[in-house]
Amino acid sequence: MKLFEHEEWMKKFIEATDAVIKEVFENTGSAEFKDILKSQHHGGKRLRPLIVAAATRLAHASPTKAPYAATVIELLHLASLFHDDILDDTGMRRSNPTAHKQIGAAKAVLTGDYLLAELFSIAHQHLPKHVVTDLLTTIKNMAKSEILSKKLIHQYNLSKNEYFQLIENKTASLFALSVKRCR
């Protein structure tokens, strides 16, 4: 059983976030595009959106914009997967072929770029300026970390500091952004 099924407010929040994501996918204008987005976004555990929900609730912040913040973070995560899977030549994710294995690298890059444009459109329309600023900082840090990881790819004697810099600016940065959303 999923965590959010135990709490009605969590369930409603996830449903609201999923509705925004579904709208993004439905408005792509291309059946192939829509299908690849759906195939690569399996929903997962919804951990980042749940962190947004919990942080919003704990901060007693207005919940009306929170599903948009959660959507932006989920779309950023998905866009990064489209790009990272090409860089790392990942063939499978959650027992399914990655996007670039299904549609080719060029279409996968463009799909990731499309998601970035969509998430900025949503952020610009629905979120406060400081959230957009945090989003930009996160994306820059993620890109810097990816560049650093490529530089260090065959170095097996990473310093503790280099290792923590890599993970902090990748996966951890999206979790941090999920919490910052409500300040």
C-alpha positions as CSV (number, residue, x, y, z in Angstrom):
1,M,0.0,0.0,0.0
2,K,1.3,3.4,-0.9
3,L,2.1,5.9,1.9
4,F,-0.3,8.6,0.7
5,E,-3.3,6.3,0.8
6,H,-3.2,6.5,4.6
7,E,-3.8,10.2,4.8
8,E,-6.6,11.9,2.8
9,W,-4.7,15.2,2.5
10,M,-1.7,13.4,0.9
11,K,-4.0,11.5,-1.4
12,K,-5.6,14.7,-2.6
13,F,-2.2,16.4,-3.0
14,I,-0.9,13.5,-5.1
15,E,-4.1,13.5,-7.2
16,A,-3.7,17.3,-7.8
17,T,-0.1,16.9,-8.8
18,D,-0.8,14.0,-11.1
19,A,-3.6,16.1,-12.8
20,V,-1.1,18.8,-13.6
21,I,1.4,16.3,-14.9
22,K,-1.3,14.6,-17.0
23,E,-2.3,18.0,-18.4
24,V,1.3,18.6,-19.5
25,F,1.5,15.3,-21.2
26,E,-1.9,15.6,-22.9
27,N,-1.0,19.1,-24.3
28,T,2.1,17.9,-26.2
29,G,0.2,17.8,-29.5
30,S,1.8,14.5,-30.5
31,A,0.6,11.0,-29.7
32,E,4.2,9.6,-30.0
33,F,5.5,12.3,-27.7
34,K,2.7,11.8,-25.2
35,D,3.3,8.0,-25.2
36,I,7.0,8.3,-24.5
37,L,6.4,10.8,-21.6
38,K,3.9,8.4,-20.1
39,S,6.1,5.4,-20.6
40,Q,9.0,7.1,-18.8
41,H,7.0,8.6,-16.0
42,H,5.7,5.6,-14.1
43,G,4.8,7.6,-11.1
44,G,7.1,5.8,-8.7
45,K,6.8,6.3,-5.0
46,R,6.0,10.0,-5.4
47,L,8.6,10.8,-2.8
48,R,9.5,14.3,-4.1
49,P,5.8,15.4,-4.3
50,L,5.2,14.0,-0.8
51,I,8.1,16.0,0.5
52,V,6.6,19.1,-1.0
53,A,3.2,18.2,0.5
54,A,4.7,17.5,4.0
55,A,6.9,20.7,3.9
56,T,3.9,22.8,2.9
57,R,1.8,21.4,5.7
58,L,4.5,21.7,8.3
59,A,5.2,25.3,7.3
60,H,1.5,26.1,7.3
61,A,1.9,27.4,3.8
62,S,-0.8,27.8,1.3
63,P,-1.4,24.5,-0.4
64,T,-2.9,25.9,-3.6
65,K,0.5,26.4,-5.4
66,A,2.1,23.3,-3.9
67,P,0.9,20.8,-6.6
68,Y,2.5,23.1,-9.2
69,A,5.8,23.1,-7.2
70,A,5.7,19.3,-7.0
71,T,5.0,19.1,-10.7
72,V,7.9,21.3,-11.6
73,I,10.2,19.1,-9.5
74,E,8.9,15.9,-11.0
75,L,9.3,17.3,-14.5
76,L,12.8,18.4,-13.7
77,H,13.6,14.9,-12.4
78,L,12.1,13.4,-15.6
79,A,14.0,15.8,-17.9
80,S,17.2,14.9,-16.1
81,L,16.6,11.2,-16.7
82,F,16.0,11.8,-20.4
83,H,19.4,13.6,-20.5
84,D,21.3,11.4,-18.0
85,D,20.3,8.1,-19.6
86,I,21.9,9.3,-22.8
87,L,25.1,10.5,-21.1
88,D,25.4,7.3,-19.2
89,D,24.1,5.1,-22.0
90,T,21.5,3.5,-19.6
91,G,19.4,1.0,-21.4
92,M,16.8,0.1,-18.8
93,R,15.1,1.9,-16.0
94,R,12.5,0.1,-13.8
95,S,12.5,-2.9,-16.1
96,N,11.6,-0.7,-19.1
97,P,13.8,0.5,-22.0
98,T,15.0,4.1,-21.5
99,A,13.7,6.8,-23.8
100,H,16.8,7.0,-26.0
101,K,16.6,3.3,-26.6
102,Q,13.0,3.6,-27.6
103,I,13.1,6.8,-29.8
104,G,16.7,7.6,-30.3
105,A,19.1,10.1,-28.6
106,A,18.0,13.1,-30.6
107,K,14.3,12.8,-29.8
108,A,15.1,12.0,-26.1
109,V,17.3,15.1,-25.8
110,L,14.5,17.2,-27.3
111,T,11.9,15.6,-25.0
112,G,14.1,16.5,-22.0
113,D,14.4,20.0,-23.4
114,Y,10.6,20.2,-23.9
115,L,10.1,19.2,-20.3
116,L,12.4,21.9,-19.1
117,A,10.5,24.5,-21.1
118,E,7.2,23.2,-19.6
119,L,8.4,23.3,-16.1
120,F,9.7,26.9,-16.5
121,S,6.3,27.8,-18.0
122,I,4.5,26.3,-15.0
123,A,7.0,27.9,-12.5
124,H,6.6,31.3,-14.2
125,Q,2.8,31.2,-14.1
126,H,2.2,29.6,-10.7
127,L,5.1,30.0,-8.4
128,P,6.8,32.9,-6.5
129,K,10.0,34.4,-7.9
130,H,12.1,33.0,-5.1
131,V,11.0,29.4,-6.0
132,V,12.0,30.0,-9.6
133,T,15.4,31.3,-8.4
134,D,15.9,28.2,-6.3
135,L,14.9,26.1,-9.3
136,L,17.5,27.8,-11.6
137,T,20.2,27.3,-8.9
138,T,19.3,23.7,-8.6
139,I,19.5,23.1,-12.4
140,K,22.8,24.9,-12.6
141,N,24.2,22.8,-9.8
142,M,22.9,19.6,-11.3
143,A,24.6,20.4,-14.6
144,K,27.9,21.3,-12.9
145,S,27.7,18.0,-11.0
146,E,27.1,16.1,-14.2
147,I,30.1,17.8,-15.8
148,L,32.2,17.0,-12.8
149,S,31.1,13.3,-12.8
150,K,32.1,13.0,-16.4
151,K,35.5,14.5,-15.5
152,L,36.0,12.1,-12.7
153,I,34.5,9.0,-14.4
154,H,37.6,6.8,-14.2
155,Q,39.0,8.2,-11.0
156,Y,38.5,5.6,-8.3
157,N,40.2,7.6,-5.6
158,L,37.6,10.4,-5.2
159,S,38.0,12.5,-2.2
160,K,35.1,12.5,0.3
161,N,34.5,16.1,-0.6
162,E,34.3,15.4,-4.4
163,Y,31.9,12.4,-3.8
164,F,29.6,14.5,-1.6
165,Q,29.6,17.3,-4.1
166,L,28.5,14.9,-6.8
167,I,25.6,13.4,-4.9
168,E,24.6,16.7,-3.3
169,N,24.1,18.4,-6.6
170,K,22.3,15.5,-8.2
171,T,19.6,13.5,-6.4
172,A,19.9,15.3,-3.1
173,S,19.3,18.7,-4.8
174,L,15.8,17.7,-5.9
175,F,15.0,16.7,-2.4
176,A,16.3,20.0,-1.0
177,L,14.3,21.9,-3.6
178,S,11.2,19.9,-2.5
179,V,11.6,21.2,1.0
180,K,12.6,24.8,0.1
181,R,9.4,25.3,-1.9
182,C,7.4,26.3,1.1
183,R,9.6,29.0,2.7
